[in-house]
């Protein structure tokens, strides 16, 4: 039997931080109408340019997400789970437009929950190069495909980033 233990990094770790490439952030900002109001899970220098943001040592999960547009690129590994749950809760309640960047692991419970629970899912073209640089100056390249789970956003403006899957009406 295989074990995923080696894949999971619990909690916050510098190895869980992958800054979103600017072309993704810029496209999402346009889809939001020009503004990212809240980024609850970012770095202290606010690389997404959100009007409001939370960065460590502030725990964005414990803070208010009262905003009309929310961008979330949670830490990777097991630390991602509570962020995904919070986005699902707020997005399904229709309280905000949300874009959530996660690995496109459609064979996992998280991936399948997002496929069913998001208004739309955008499978991003290619592998992302993230903003944290390695010692040799090159960007970290994702080892997996990525997707944006979307709520309250007309995804058509994002079509240049990849393939959009809309949730069928009447599904749970």
C-alpha positions as CSV (number, residue, x, y, z in Angstrom):
1,X,0.0,0.0,0.0
2,X,1.3,3.4,-0.9
3,X,1.6,6.2,1.6
4,X,1.3,9.9,0.9
5,X,3.2,10.8,4.1
6,X,6.2,12.1,2.1
7,X,4.0,14.5,0.1
8,X,2.4,16.2,3.0
9,X,4.1,19.1,4.9
10,X,2.1,19.9,8.0
11,X,1.3,23.5,8.8
12,X,3.3,26.5,7.6
13,X,6.7,25.9,6.1
14,X,8.8,28.1,3.8
15,X,8.6,25.2,1.5
16,X,4.8,25.6,1.3
17,X,5.0,29.2,-0.1
18,X,4.5,29.5,-3.8
19,X,3.9,33.1,-5.0
20,X,1.4,33.3,-7.9
21,X,2.8,34.4,-11.3
22,X,1.8,38.0,-12.2
23,X,-0.1,37.0,-15.3
24,X,-2.5,34.9,-13.3
25,X,-3.0,37.7,-10.7
26,X,-3.5,40.3,-13.4
27,X,-6.1,38.2,-15.2
28,X,-8.0,37.5,-11.9
29,X,-7.9,41.2,-11.0
30,X,-9.6,42.0,-14.4
31,X,-12.2,39.3,-13.8
32,X,-12.9,40.9,-10.4
33,X,-13.6,44.2,-12.1
34,X,-10.1,45.7,-11.4
35,X,-9.6,45.1,-7.7
36,X,-8.6,42.3,-5.3
37,X,-10.2,43.4,-2.1
38,X,-8.8,40.7,0.2
39,X,-5.9,38.3,0.1
40,X,-6.1,36.3,3.3
41,X,-3.0,34.3,2.8
42,X,-0.1,36.2,1.4
43,X,3.4,37.5,2.2
44,X,4.1,40.7,4.1
45,X,5.0,42.7,1.0
46,X,1.4,42.0,-0.4
47,X,2.6,40.7,-3.9
48,X,-1.0,40.5,-5.1
49,X,-1.7,44.2,-4.5
50,X,-4.8,43.4,-2.5
51,X,-6.6,46.3,-0.8
52,X,-6.5,44.3,2.4
53,X,-4.4,41.3,3.2
54,X,-3.2,39.0,6.0
55,X,0.3,37.7,6.3
56,X,2.1,35.8,9.1
57,X,2.2,36.2,12.0
58,X,-1.5,37.1,11.5
59,X,-3.5,33.9,10.8
60,X,-5.8,34.9,7.9
61,X,-8.1,31.9,8.8
62,X,-8.9,33.5,12.1
63,X,-9.7,37.0,10.6
64,X,-12.7,38.4,8.9
65,X,-13.1,37.6,5.2
66,X,-15.8,40.3,4.7
67,X,-14.9,41.4,1.2
68,X,-16.6,41.4,-2.2
69,X,-13.5,39.9,-4.0
70,X,-11.1,37.4,-2.5
71,X,-8.0,35.9,-3.9
72,X,-6.5,32.8,-2.1
73,X,-3.3,31.0,-3.0
74,X,-3.0,28.8,0.2
75,X,0.1,27.0,1.4
76,X,0.7,23.7,-0.3
77,X,0.6,20.4,1.5
78,X,-1.9,19.5,4.3
79,X,-1.9,23.2,5.4
80,X,-4.1,23.9,2.3
81,X,-7.2,22.1,3.7
82,X,-8.7,24.8,6.0
83,X,-8.2,27.4,3.3
84,X,-10.1,25.4,0.8
85,X,-12.9,24.7,3.2
86,X,-13.2,28.4,4.0
87,X,-13.3,29.3,0.3
88,X,-16.0,26.6,-0.3
89,X,-18.1,27.9,2.6
90,X,-18.0,31.6,1.5
91,X,-18.2,30.9,-2.2
92,X,-21.2,28.5,-1.9
93,X,-23.0,31.0,0.4
94,X,-22.6,33.6,-2.4
95,X,-21.0,36.1,0.0
96,X,-18.0,37.0,-2.3
97,X,-16.4,36.5,-5.6
98,X,-13.5,34.1,-5.0
99,X,-10.6,32.8,-7.0
100,X,-8.7,29.9,-5.3
101,X,-5.4,28.6,-6.8
102,X,-4.7,24.9,-6.0
103,X,-3.0,21.9,-7.5
104,X,-5.3,20.2,-10.1
105,X,-5.3,16.9,-8.3
106,X,-8.7,15.8,-9.5
107,X,-8.2,12.3,-8.0
108,X,-8.2,13.7,-4.5
109,X,-11.0,14.5,-2.1
110,X,-10.0,18.2,-2.2
111,X,-10.0,18.3,-6.0
112,X,-13.3,16.4,-6.4
113,X,-14.9,18.6,-3.7
114,X,-13.9,21.7,-5.7
115,X,-15.1,20.2,-9.0
116,X,-18.5,19.8,-7.4
117,X,-18.5,22.8,-5.1
118,X,-17.2,25.7,-7.2
119,X,-19.2,27.6,-9.8
120,X,-16.4,27.0,-12.3
121,X,-13.0,25.5,-12.4
122,X,-10.2,26.8,-14.7
123,X,-7.5,24.2,-15.5
124,X,-4.4,26.4,-16.1
125,X,-2.4,25.9,-19.2
126,X,1.1,24.5,-18.6
127,X,3.0,24.3,-15.3
128,X,3.3,27.5,-13.3
129,X,6.6,29.2,-12.5
130,X,6.2,30.5,-8.9
131,X,7.7,33.8,-7.6
132,X,10.0,32.3,-4.9
133,X,13.4,31.9,-6.5
134,X,15.7,29.0,-5.8
135,X,19.4,29.5,-5.0
136,X,20.3,29.3,-8.7
137,X,18.0,32.2,-9.5
138,X,15.4,30.1,-11.4
139,X,11.8,30.1,-10.4
140,X,10.2,27.1,-8.7
141,X,8.3,25.2,-11.3
142,X,5.2,23.4,-10.3
143,X,5.5,19.6,-10.4
144,X,1.8,19.3,-11.2
145,X,-0.9,21.1,-13.1
146,X,-2.9,23.9,-11.3
147,X,-6.4,25.0,-11.3
148,X,-8.5,28.0,-10.2
149,X,-11.7,27.2,-8.4
150,X,-14.1,30.2,-9.0
151,X,-17.2,31.5,-7.3
152,X,-19.2,34.5,-8.4
153,X,-16.9,35.3,-11.4
154,X,-17.8,35.3,-15.1
155,X,-14.9,32.9,-16.1
156,X,-15.0,33.9,-19.8
157,X,-12.4,36.7,-19.2
158,X,-10.0,34.0,-17.9
159,X,-10.3,31.7,-21.0
160,X,-6.8,32.6,-22.2
161,X,-5.3,31.0,-19.1
162,X,-6.6,27.5,-19.8
163,X,-9.7,25.3,-20.0
164,X,-12.9,26.3,-18.1
165,X,-15.2,23.7,-16.7
166,X,-18.6,25.1,-15.6
167,X,-20.6,23.3,-13.0
168,X,-23.8,21.8,-14.4
169,X,-27.0,23.3,-12.9
170,X,-28.8,21.0,-10.6
171,X,-25.7,19.1,-9.3
172,X,-25.2,19.0,-5.6
